[in-house]
């Protein structure tokens, strides 16, 4: 068995992006990152993260200085007495995802909901950043 070192030159952020984390701990199931989708509409953004297996109180959502941060940790359940894990594909560990938006977000109008393993964060654009039609008047 080959041990994994965090100093492994083959495991870099660039390599993880190119090869999807096939090298290092993600391949062995020791860490995970929830899949996220960011959508934009006229009034704001909707960020949806797949966080099945987590309780809503295990997720920390913050918005500070224009940066949305999602943090949490998925812990491995204890094996029962006399049980041994023979095969495991589920991933566990701490995660932190950060998102910066190209248009100013109203920090007072950020909300988050959790249902069926999905975390949905709604962010409203500031009024000045929303497009509006300007009427052209004749004189």
Buried (B, 14 or more C-beta within 10 A) or exposed (E): EEEBEEEEEEBEEEBBEEBEBEBBBBBEBEBBBBEBEBEEEEBBBEBBBEBEBBEEEEBEBEBEEEEBEBBBBBEEEEEEEEEEEEEEEEBBBEBEBEBEBEBEBBEEBBEBEBEEEBBBBBBBBBEEBBEEEEEEEEE
